[in-house]
Amino acid sequence: MRNFISVKDIGNINEALLKAKEVKKNPFTNQTLGKNKTALLIFFNSSLRTRLSTQKAAMNLGMNVMVLDVNQGAWKLETETGVVMDGDKPEHMLEAIPVMGAYCDVIGVRSFAQFESKSDDYNETVLNQFIRYSGKPVFSMEAATRHPLQSFADLITIEEYKQKPKPKVVLTWAPHPRALPQAVPNSFAEWMNASDYEFVITHPEGYELDKEFVGNAFVEYDKEKAYKDADFIYAKNWSAYTDPNYGKVLSTDRDWTVDSKKMKLTNNAHFMHCLPVRRNMIVTDEVIESKQSIVIPQATNRVVSAQVVLSEILKNL
């Protein structure tokens, strides 16, 4: 593996899951793999789980870790080409990225959708500049269209908790006061489609995702029908994808909040969310604090997914 930006980069998904199991059994088996290697983690956006889990994974492999918060203590970076830099951005990515690459061996990038240009977001302008100009392997810590480390951890978690070979997994839209990217639902759908699960997406009309990511999923607008007999309920908000409403909030209907009434329609389903979560908007206290909530194990598996990915990248340096 050279770069990691989607499920396509992980190779055989069953083999990846076996590697994840080995990491969980003994996270320090390859603690010298990253000796004298440096990971640079670059954050254009806020993070808690991604930052800590990726640092922990890198340290488990013996790597040195540097963290750069682009918006705190660093020069503001211009990402557009051909512009007159007479604003508040004194440094261009075309110079900054090669310099960053000179200081490390592997680069992790976290850069959300900006909702200024759908084309720029879905062409992954920022992430692809790092791949093109850094000269180093690059892995996504959430980009405009995908969050593959999260989705890999989600898959690991489902495999650990499923009670039958082909569980019914439901991705449900839930209300949120702000416009959020489609990266997590896009990525989750992509990884679920690569797995042998019964996969359903439910959301209000107007919140259709890019067909590339929906893939073979069954889209059900009736949430009660979607919840019926589900084994896993994955809640996530996202803003509108389709034009002319790209990046807009079309609804904050609390009837889509995951609550006990809806969960009773399921097959005693486990509740999942990538966190952070808006309680009593995305999900009620009762559901997220229930025994069926697996949001903490799900977050814990972020170390595992990151460690598998970093291991594969290091093996190819």
KAWOWO-V988670 format. One record per pair of residues at least 4 apart in sequence whose C-alpha atoms are under 8 Angstrom apart, sorted by sequence separation. I is the first residue (numbers start at 1). J is the second residue. D is the distance in Angstrom with one decimal. If there is no record, write none. Layout:
i->I j->J d->D
i->I j->J d->D
//
This chain:
i->5 j->9 d->6.8
i->6 j->10 d->7.5
i->7 j->11 d->7.7
i->11 j->15 d->7.8
i->12 j->16 d->6.3
i->13 j->17 d->6.3
i->14 j->18 d->6.3
i->15 j->19 d->6.3
i->16 j->20 d->6.3
i->17 j->21 d->6.3
i->18 j->22 d->6.4
i->19 j->23 d->6.3
i->20 j->24 d->6.3
i->21 j->25 d->6.3
i->22 j->26 d->6.3
i->23 j->27 d->4.6
i->27 j->31 d->8.0
i->31 j->35 d->7.7
i->34 j->38 d->7.7
i->43 j->47 d->7.8
i->47 j->51 d->5.7
i->48 j->52 d->6.2
i->49 j->53 d->5.6
i->50 j->54 d->5.8
i->51 j->55 d->6.2
i->52 j->56 d->6.1
i->53 j->57 d->6.1
i->54 j->58 d->6.1
i->55 j->59 d->6.2
i->56 j->60 d->6.1
i->57 j->61 d->6.6
i->58 j->62 d->6.5
i->59 j->63 d->5.2
i->69 j->73 d->7.0
i->70 j->74 d->5.2
i->71 j->75 d->7.6
i->85 j->89 d->6.8
i->91 j->95 d->7.4
i->92 j->96 d->6.2
i->93 j->97 d->5.5
i->94 j->98 d->7.1
i->95 j->99 d->6.6
i->96 j->100 d->6.2
i->97 j->101 d->6.1
i->98 j->102 d->6.2
i->99 j->103 d->6.8
i->100 j->104 d->6.9
i->101 j->105 d->7.1
i->117 j->121 d->6.2
i->118 j->122 d->6.0
i->119 j->123 d->5.9
i->120 j->124 d->6.2
i->121 j->125 d->6.5
i->124 j->128 d->5.9
i->125 j->129 d->6.3
i->126 j->130 d->6.8
i->127 j->131 d->6.6
i->128 j->132 d->6.0
i->129 j->133 d->5.9
i->130 j->134 d->5.3
i->131 j->135 d->7.1
i->142 j->146 d->5.9
i->143 j->147 d->6.2
i->147 j->151 d->6.4
i->148 j->152 d->6.0
i->149 j->153 d->6.3
i->150 j->154 d->6.1
i->151 j->155 d->6.2
i->152 j->156 d->6.3
i->153 j->157 d->6.2
i->154 j->158 d->6.3
i->155 j->159 d->6.2
i->156 j->160 d->6.4
i->157 j->161 d->6.3
i->158 j->162 d->5.6
i->163 j->167 d->7.4
i->182 j->186 d->5.8
i->183 j->187 d->6.0
i->184 j->188 d->5.9
i->185 j->189 d->6.0
i->186 j->190 d->6.3
i->187 j->191 d->6.3
i->188 j->192 d->6.1
i->189 j->193 d->6.0
i->190 j->194 d->6.5
i->191 j->195 d->6.5
i->192 j->196 d->7.6
i->193 j->197 d->7.6
i->203 j->207 d->6.3
i->209 j->213 d->7.1
i->210 j->214 d->6.4
i->211 j->215 d->6.0
i->222 j->226 d->6.4
i->223 j->227 d->6.1
i->224 j->228 d->6.3
i->226 j->230 d->7.5
i->241 j->245 d->6.9
i->242 j->246 d->5.4
i->253 j->257 d->7.9
i->258 j->262 d->6.6
i->259 j->263 d->6.3
i->260 j->264 d->6.1
i->261 j->265 d->7.3
i->262 j->266 d->7.4
i->264 j->268 d->7.0
i->273 j->277 d->7.2
i->278 j->282 d->5.5
i->279 j->283 d->5.4
i->280 j->284 d->4.2
i->283 j->287 d->6.6
i->284 j->288 d->6.4
i->285 j->289 d->5.9
i->286 j->290 d->6.0
i->288 j->292 d->8.0
i->289 j->293 d->6.4
i->294 j->298 d->6.0
i->295 j->299 d->6.1
i->296 j->300 d->6.1
i->297 j->301 d->6.2
i->298 j->302 d->7.1
i->300 j->304 d->7.7
i->301 j->305 d->6.3
i->302 j->306 d->6.1
i->303 j->307 d->6.0
i->304 j->308 d->6.2
i->305 j->309 d->6.3
i->306 j->310 d->6.0
i->307 j->311 d->5.9
i->308 j->312 d->6.3
i->309 j->313 d->6.3
i->310 j->314 d->6.0
i->311 j->315 d->6.2
i->312 j->316 d->6.7
i->313 j->317 d->6.7
i->4 j->9 d->5.5
i->11 j->16 d->7.3
i->22 j->27 d->7.6
i->23 j->28 d->7.7
i->58 j->63 d->5.3
i->59 j->64 d->6.8
i->69 j->74 d->6.9
i->70 j->75 d->7.0
i->71 j->76 d->6.6
i->85 j->90 d->7.0
i->91 j->96 d->7.0
i->101 j->106 d->7.9
i->120 j->125 d->5.5
i->129 j->134 d->7.8
i->131 j->136 d->7.3
i->142 j->147 d->4.2
i->162 j->167 d->6.5
i->192 j->197 d->6.8
i->203 j->208 d->7.5
i->209 j->214 d->6.5
i->220 j->225 d->7.3
i->221 j->226 d->7.8
i->240 j->245 d->5.9
i->241 j->246 d->4.6
i->258 j->263 d->7.3
i->263 j->268 d->7.2
i->277 j->282 d->6.7
i->278 j->283 d->7.2
i->279 j->284 d->5.7
i->280 j->285 d->6.3
i->283 j->288 d->6.6
i->287 j->292 d->7.7
i->288 j->293 d->5.3
i->3 j->9 d->7.1
i->4 j->10 d->7.3
i->10 j->16 d->6.8
i->23 j->29 d->7.7
i->58 j->64 d->7.4
i->59 j->65 d->7.4
i->68 j->74 d->7.7
i->70 j->76 d->6.8
i->101 j->107 d->7.5
i->115 j->121 d->7.1
i->131 j->137 d->7.1
i->141 j->147 d->6.4
i->142 j->148 d->6.9
i->193 j->199 d->7.3
i->220 j->226 d->6.0
i->227 j->233 d->7.6
i->240 j->246 d->5.1
i->241 j->247 d->6.3
i->263 j->269 d->6.9
i->277 j->283 d->7.8
i->279 j->285 d->6.2
i->287 j->293 d->6.8
i->58 j->65 d->7.1
i->70 j->77 d->7.8
i->78 j->85 d->7.8
i->114 j->121 d->6.8
i->131 j->138 d->6.0
i->140 j->147 d->7.0
i->141 j->148 d->7.4
i->142 j->149 d->7.6
i->192 j->199 d->6.7
i->239 j->246 d->7.2
i->240 j->247 d->5.3
i->288 j->295 d->7.8
i->1 j->9 d->6.7
i->113 j->121 d->5.3
i->130 j->138 d->7.0
i->140 j->148 d->7.0
i->141 j->149 d->6.6
i->239 j->247 d->5.2
i->240 j->248 d->5.5
i->1 j->10 d->7.4
i->140 j->149 d->7.5
i->239 j->248 d->5.4
i->240 j->249 d->6.6
i->41 j->51 d->7.9
i->55 j->65 d->6.6
i->239 j->249 d->5.4
i->240 j->250 d->7.1
i->78 j->89 d->5.6
i->239 j->250 d->7.5
i->76 j->88 d->7.1
i->77 j->89 d->5.4
i->78 j->90 d->7.5
i->76 j->89 d->4.8
i->77 j->90 d->6.8
i->78 j->91 d->6.1
i->79 j->92 d->6.4
i->127 j->140 d->7.5
i->75 j->89 d->7.1
i->76 j->90 d->6.4
i->77 j->91 d->5.2
i->78 j->92 d->4.6
i->79 j->93 d->5.7
i->171 j->185 d->7.5
i->75 j->90 d->6.6
i->76 j->91 d->6.5
i->77 j->92 d->5.3
i->78 j->93 d->5.9
i->111 j->126 d->7.1
i->75 j->91 d->6.4
i->77 j->93 d->5.9
i->111 j->127 d->7.2
i->127 j->143 d->6.8
i->201 j->217 d->6.6
i->205 j->221 d->6.9
i->271 j->287 d->7.4
i->200 j->217 d->5.5
i->201 j->218 d->6.2
i->202 j->219 d->5.8
i->203 j->220 d->7.3
i->204 j->221 d->6.0
i->271 j->288 d->7.1
i->109 j->127 d->6.8
i->171 j->189 d->8.0
i->199 j->217 d->5.3
i->200 j->218 d->4.8
i->201 j->219 d->4.8
i->202 j->220 d->4.9
i->203 j->221 d->5.6
i->39 j->58 d->7.2
i->77 j->96 d->7.9
i->124 j->143 d->7.1
i->198 j->217 d->8.0
i->199 j->218 d->6.5
i->200 j->219 d->5.8
i->201 j->220 d->6.2
i->202 j->221 d->5.3
i->203 j->222 d->8.0
i->124 j->144 d->6.1
i->200 j->220 d->6.9
i->202 j->222 d->7.0
i->203 j->223 d->7.2
i->275 j->295 d->7.5
i->124 j->145 d->7.3
i->202 j->223 d->5.9
i->271 j->292 d->6.0
i->272 j->293 d->6.5
i->274 j->295 d->7.0
i->122 j->144 d->6.6
i->193 j->215 d->6.8
i->270 j->292 d->4.6
i->271 j->293 d->4.6
i->272 j->294 d->5.8
i->273 j->295 d->5.8
i->121 j->144 d->5.4
i->122 j->145 d->6.0
i->186 j->209 d->7.2
i->190 j->213 d->5.4
i->193 j->216 d->6.5
i->235 j->258 d->7.3
i->257 j->280 d->7.2
i->269 j->292 d->6.7
i->270 j->293 d->5.6
i->271 j->294 d->6.0
i->272 j->295 d->5.3
i->34 j->58 d->7.6
i->39 j->63 d->6.7
i->41 j->65 d->7.4
i->43 j->67 d->7.7
i->45 j->69 d->7.9
i->121 j->145 d->7.0
i->186 j->210 d->7.7
i->189 j->213 d->6.0
i->190 j->214 d->7.2
i->193 j->217 d->6.9
i->202 j->226 d->6.4
i->257 j->281 d->5.7
i->258 j->282 d->6.3
i->259 j->283 d->6.1
i->260 j->284 d->7.8
i->268 j->292 d->7.5
i->270 j->294 d->6.5
i->271 j->295 d->7.1
i->274 j->298 d->7.4
i->275 j->299 d->7.8
i->37 j->62 d->8.0
i->38 j->63 d->5.6
i->39 j->64 d->6.2
i->40 j->65 d->6.0
i->41 j->66 d->6.2
i->42 j->67 d->6.0
i->43 j->68 d->6.1
i->44 j->69 d->6.4
i->189 j->214 d->6.0
i->190 j->215 d->7.4
i->201 j->226 d->7.6
i->257 j->282 d->5.0
i->258 j->283 d->4.5
i->259 j->284 d->5.4
i->273 j->298 d->8.0
i->274 j->299 d->7.0
i->35 j->61 d->7.5
i->36 j->62 d->7.9
i->37 j->63 d->5.3
i->38 j->64 d->4.5
i->39 j->65 d->4.9
i->40 j->66 d->4.8
i->41 j->67 d->4.8
i->42 j->68 d->4.9
i->43 j->69 d->5.0
i->44 j->70 d->5.3
i->45 j->71 d->7.9
i->187 j->213 d->7.2
i->189 j->215 d->7.7
i->200 j->226 d->6.7
i->256 j->282 d->7.9
i->257 j->283 d->5.3
i->258 j->284 d->6.4
i->260 j->286 d->7.0
i->272 j->298 d->7.4
i->34 j->61 d->5.2
i->35 j->62 d->5.1
i->36 j->63 d->6.6
i->37 j->64 d->6.1
i->38 j->65 d->5.6
i->39 j->66 d->6.2
i->40 j->67 d->5.8
i->41 j->68 d->6.2
i->42 j->69 d->6.2
i->43 j->70 d->6.0
i->44 j->71 d->6.4
i->182 j->209 d->7.6
i->186 j->213 d->5.4
i->254 j->281 d->6.6
i->257 j->284 d->7.2
i->259 j->286 d->7.4
i->260 j->287 d->6.1
i->31 j->59 d->7.9
i->33 j->61 d->5.7
i->34 j->62 d->4.8
i->35 j->63 d->5.6
i->36 j->64 d->7.0
i->38 j->66 d->7.3
i->40 j->68 d->7.4
i->42 j->70 d->7.0
i->169 j->197 d->6.9
i->171 j->199 d->7.9
i->186 j->214 d->7.3
i->189 j->217 d->7.5
i->259 j->287 d->6.1
i->31 j->60 d->5.6
i->32 j->61 d->6.0
i->33 j->62 d->6.6
i->34 j->63 d->4.5
i->35 j->64 d->7.9
i->107 j->136 d->6.8
i->109 j->138 d->7.3
i->168 j->197 d->6.2
i->169 j->198 d->6.1
i->170 j->199 d->6.0
i->171 j->200 d->6.3
i->172 j->201 d->6.0
i->173 j->202 d->6.4
i->174 j->203 d->7.8
i->258 j->287 d->7.5
i->30 j->60 d->7.7
i->31 j->61 d->4.0
i->32 j->62 d->5.3
i->33 j->63 d->8.0
i->34 j->64 d->7.9
i->106 j->136 d->5.8
i->107 j->137 d->6.3
i->108 j->138 d->5.7
i->109 j->139 d->6.5
i->110 j->140 d->6.3
i->111 j->141 d->7.9
i->112 j->142 d->6.7
i->113 j->143 d->6.9
i->114 j->144 d->7.7
i->166 j->196 d->6.1
i->167 j->197 d->5.5
i->168 j->198 d->4.6
i->169 j->199 d->5.0
i->170 j->200 d->4.8
i->171 j->201 d->4.8
i->172 j->202 d->4.9
i->173 j->203 d->5.0
i->30 j->61 d->5.7
i->31 j->62 d->4.9
i->105 j->136 d->6.1
i->106 j->137 d->5.2
i->107 j->138 d->4.8
i->108 j->139 d->4.9
i->109 j->140 d->5.3
i->110 j->141 d->4.7
i->111 j->142 d->6.3
i->112 j->143 d->5.1
i->113 j->144 d->4.0
i->166 j->197 d->4.7
i->167 j->198 d->6.1
i->168 j->199 d->6.0
i->169 j->200 d->6.3
i->170 j->201 d->5.7
i->171 j->202 d->6.3
i->172 j->203 d->6.0
i->173 j->204 d->7.6
i->207 j->238 d->7.7
i->209 j->240 d->7.8
i->210 j->241 d->6.9
i->28 j->60 d->5.8
i->97 j->129 d->7.9
i->102 j->134 d->7.8
i->104 j->136 d->8.0
i->105 j->137 d->7.3
i->106 j->138 d->6.1
i->107 j->139 d->6.4
i->108 j->140 d->5.8
i->109 j->141 d->5.4
i->110 j->142 d->5.0
i->111 j->143 d->4.9
i->112 j->144 d->4.6
i->113 j->145 d->7.2
i->165 j->197 d->7.9
i->166 j->198 d->6.4
i->168 j->200 d->7.6
i->170 j->202 d->7.3
i->207 j->239 d->6.9
i->208 j->240 d->7.1
i->209 j->241 d->5.9
i->210 j->242 d->7.8
i->27 j->60 d->6.5
i->28 j->61 d->6.8
i->97 j->130 d->6.3
i->101 j->134 d->4.7
i->106 j->139 d->8.0
i->108 j->141 d->6.0
i->109 j->142 d->7.2
i->110 j->143 d->5.8
i->111 j->144 d->6.5
i->112 j->145 d->8.0
i->151 j->184 d->7.5
i->207 j->240 d->5.0
i->208 j->241 d->6.6
i->209 j->242 d->7.5
i->223 j->256 d->7.9
i->100 j->134 d->7.0
i->101 j->135 d->6.3
i->109 j->143 d->7.6
i->150 j->184 d->7.6
i->154 j->188 d->7.7
i->206 j->240 d->6.5
i->207 j->241 d->6.6
i->208 j->242 d->7.0
i->98 j->133 d->5.8
i->99 j->134 d->7.7
i->101 j->136 d->6.1
i->207 j->242 d->7.6
i->227 j->262 d->6.9
i->230 j->265 d->7.9
i->231 j->266 d->6.6
i->93 j->129 d->7.9
i->97 j->133 d->6.2
i->98 j->134 d->4.7
i->145 j->181 d->7.6
i->146 j->182 d->7.6
i->147 j->183 d->5.7
i->151 j->187 d->6.1
i->155 j->191 d->7.3
i->206 j->242 d->7.4
i->227 j->263 d->7.2
i->229 j->265 d->6.4
i->230 j->266 d->4.7
i->231 j->267 d->5.4
i->233 j->269 d->6.4
i->235 j->271 d->7.7
i->97 j->134 d->5.3
i->98 j->135 d->7.2
i->144 j->181 d->7.0
i->145 j->182 d->6.2
i->146 j->183 d->4.1
i->147 j->184 d->5.4
i->151 j->188 d->5.1
i->155 j->192 d->7.5
i->228 j->265 d->5.0
i->229 j->266 d->4.2
i->230 j->267 d->5.4
i->231 j->268 d->6.6
i->232 j->269 d->4.8
i->233 j->270 d->6.2
i->234 j->271 d->6.1
i->235 j->272 d->6.4
i->236 j->273 d->6.6
i->144 j->182 d->7.7
i->145 j->183 d->4.2
i->146 j->184 d->6.0
i->224 j->262 d->6.9
i->227 j->265 d->5.9
i->228 j->266 d->4.9
i->229 j->267 d->4.5
i->230 j->268 d->7.7
i->231 j->269 d->4.2
i->232 j->270 d->4.8
i->233 j->271 d->5.0
i->234 j->272 d->4.6
i->235 j->273 d->5.6
i->236 j->274 d->7.8
i->94 j->133 d->7.2
i->144 j->183 d->5.9
i->145 j->184 d->7.7
i->148 j->187 d->6.0
i->152 j->191 d->7.3
i->227 j->266 d->5.5
i->228 j->267 d->7.4
i->229 j->268 d->8.0
i->230 j->269 d->5.9
i->231 j->270 d->6.3
i->232 j->271 d->6.1
i->233 j->272 d->6.0
i->234 j->273 d->5.7
i->143 j->183 d->6.8
i->146 j->186 d->6.0
i->147 j->187 d->5.7
i->148 j->188 d->7.9
i->151 j->191 d->6.4
i->229 j->269 d->8.0
i->232 j->272 d->7.2
i->142 j->183 d->7.2
i->145 j->186 d->6.6
i->146 j->187 d->4.7
i->147 j->188 d->7.9
i->224 j->265 d->7.2
i->145 j->187 d->7.4
i->206 j->250 d->7.4
i->237 j->282 d->7.5
i->236 j->282 d->7.2
i->79 j->126 d->7.0
i->235 j->282 d->7.0
i->235 j->283 d->7.8
i->172 j->223 d->7.8
i->185 j->236 d->6.9
i->184 j->236 d->7.7
i->185 j->238 d->7.4
i->170 j->226 d->6.9
i->182 j->238 d->5.2
i->170 j->227 d->7.0
i->180 j->237 d->6.7
i->181 j->238 d->5.6
i->182 j->239 d->6.6
i->180 j->238 d->5.0
i->181 j->239 d->6.1
i->179 j->238 d->6.9
i->180 j->239 d->5.3
i->182 j->241 d->7.4
i->40 j->100 d->7.9
i->170 j->230 d->6.6
i->179 j->239 d->5.2
i->168 j->229 d->7.4
i->169 j->230 d->6.1
i->170 j->231 d->8.0
i->172 j->233 d->7.1
i->174 j->235 d->6.2
i->176 j->237 d->6.2
i->168 j->230 d->5.0
i->169 j->231 d->6.0
i->170 j->232 d->6.1
i->171 j->233 d->6.2
i->172 j->234 d->6.1
i->173 j->235 d->6.0
i->174 j->236 d->5.7
i->175 j->237 d->5.9
i->167 j->230 d->7.6
i->168 j->231 d->5.2
i->169 j->232 d->4.8
i->170 j->233 d->5.0
i->171 j->234 d->4.8
i->172 j->235 d->4.9
i->173 j->236 d->5.2
i->174 j->237 d->4.9
i->40 j->104 d->6.1
i->167 j->231 d->5.8
i->168 j->232 d->6.5
i->169 j->233 d->6.3
i->170 j->234 d->6.0
i->171 j->235 d->6.0
i->172 j->236 d->6.3
i->173 j->237 d->5.1
i->38 j->103 d->8.0
i->39 j->104 d->5.9
i->40 j->105 d->7.7
i->42 j->107 d->7.4
i->44 j->109 d->7.8
i->45 j->110 d->6.4
i->167 j->232 d->7.6
i->169 j->234 d->7.5
i->171 j->236 d->7.4
i->173 j->238 d->6.9
i->38 j->104 d->5.0
i->39 j->105 d->6.1
i->40 j->106 d->6.3
i->41 j->107 d->5.9
i->42 j->108 d->6.0
i->43 j->109 d->6.2
i->44 j->110 d->5.8
i->45 j->111 d->6.0
i->181 j->247 d->7.2
i->37 j->104 d->7.3
i->38 j->105 d->5.3
i->39 j->106 d->4.9
i->40 j->107 d->4.9
i->41 j->108 d->4.6
i->42 j->109 d->4.9
i->43 j->110 d->4.9
i->44 j->111 d->5.1
i->45 j->112 d->6.7
i->180 j->247 d->7.4
i->37 j->105 d->6.0
i->38 j->106 d->6.6
i->39 j->107 d->5.8
i->40 j->108 d->6.2
i->41 j->109 d->6.1
i->42 j->110 d->6.2
i->43 j->111 d->6.7
i->44 j->112 d->7.6
i->113 j->181 d->6.0
i->179 j->247 d->6.2
i->39 j->108 d->7.4
i->112 j->181 d->7.2
i->162 j->231 d->7.6
i->179 j->248 d->5.9
i->179 j->249 d->5.5
i->178 j->249 d->7.0
i->177 j->249 d->7.9
i->158 j->232 d->7.9
i->177 j->252 d->6.7
i->175 j->251 d->7.0
i->176 j->252 d->6.1
i->175 j->252 d->4.7
i->175 j->253 d->6.1
i->175 j->254 d->6.3
i->174 j->254 d->7.8
i->175 j->256 d->6.5
i->174 j->256 d->5.2
i->175 j->257 d->6.5
i->173 j->256 d->7.1
i->174 j->257 d->5.4
i->174 j->258 d->7.2
i->50 j->141 d->6.6
i->176 j->278 d->7.4
i->176 j->281 d->6.5
i->175 j->281 d->6.1
i->176 j->282 d->6.7
i->174 j->281 d->7.5
i->175 j->282 d->5.8
i->174 j->282 d->5.2
i->174 j->283 d->7.9
i->150 j->274 d->7.1
i->3 j->131 d->7.8
i->118 j->246 d->7.1
i->115 j->246 d->7.2
i->115 j->247 d->5.4
i->3 j->137 d->5.3
i->4 j->138 d->6.5
i->5 j->139 d->5.9
i->2 j->137 d->5.4
i->3 j->138 d->4.9
i->4 j->139 d->4.5
i->5 j->140 d->5.2
i->2 j->138 d->7.4
i->3 j->139 d->5.5
i->4 j->140 d->6.2
i->20 j->156 d->7.4
i->17 j->156 d->6.6
i->6 j->146 d->7.0
i->157 j->297 d->7.0
i->5 j->146 d->7.4
i->6 j->147 d->7.8
i->7 j->148 d->6.7
i->157 j->298 d->5.6
i->5 j->147 d->7.9
i->6 j->148 d->5.4
i->5 j->148 d->6.3
i->4 j->148 d->7.9
i->154 j->298 d->6.1
i->157 j->301 d->7.0
i->7 j->152 d->7.9
i->153 j->298 d->6.4
i->156 j->301 d->7.1
i->153 j->299 d->7.5
i->154 j->301 d->7.7
i->153 j->301 d->5.1
i->153 j->302 d->5.3
i->156 j->305 d->8.0
i->153 j->304 d->7.1
i->150 j->302 d->6.4
i->153 j->305 d->5.3
i->149 j->302 d->6.8
i->152 j->305 d->5.8
i->150 j->305 d->7.7
i->149 j->305 d->5.9
i->149 j->306 d->6.1
i->137 j->313 d->7.2
i->6 j->187 d->7.5
i->13 j->194 d->7.7
i->13 j->195 d->7.8
i->7 j->190 d->7.0
i->7 j->191 d->6.1
i->7 j->194 d->7.8
i->57 j->303 d->5.3
i->61 j->307 d->7.5
i->53 j->300 d->7.9
i->56 j->303 d->6.6
i->57 j->304 d->7.1
i->60 j->307 d->7.7
i->54 j->302 d->7.6
i->58 j->306 d->8.0
i->53 j->302 d->5.8
i->54 j->303 d->6.2
i->57 j->306 d->5.9
i->58 j->307 d->6.7
i->49 j->299 d->6.9
i->53 j->303 d->4.5
i->57 j->307 d->4.7
i->61 j->311 d->7.5
i->50 j->302 d->7.3
i->54 j->306 d->5.7
i->58 j->310 d->7.1
i->49 j->302 d->7.4
i->53 j->306 d->7.2
i->54 j->307 d->7.5
i->57 j->310 d->7.8
i->33 j->311 d->7.4
i->24 j->304 d->6.7
i->34 j->314 d->6.7
i->23 j->304 d->6.3
i->30 j->311 d->7.9
i->33 j->314 d->6.9
i->33 j->315 d->7.6
i->20 j->304 d->6.1
i->23 j->307 d->7.5
i->20 j->305 d->6.7
i->23 j->308 d->7.3
i->20 j->308 d->6.2
i->19 j->308 d->6.6
i->16 j->308 d->7.6
i->10 j->309 d->7.6
i->4 j->309 d->7.4
i->3 j->313 d->7.3
i->1 j->312 d->5.8
i->2 j->313 d->5.8
i->1 j->313 d->5.3
i->2 j->316 d->7.0
i->1 j->316 d->6.6
//
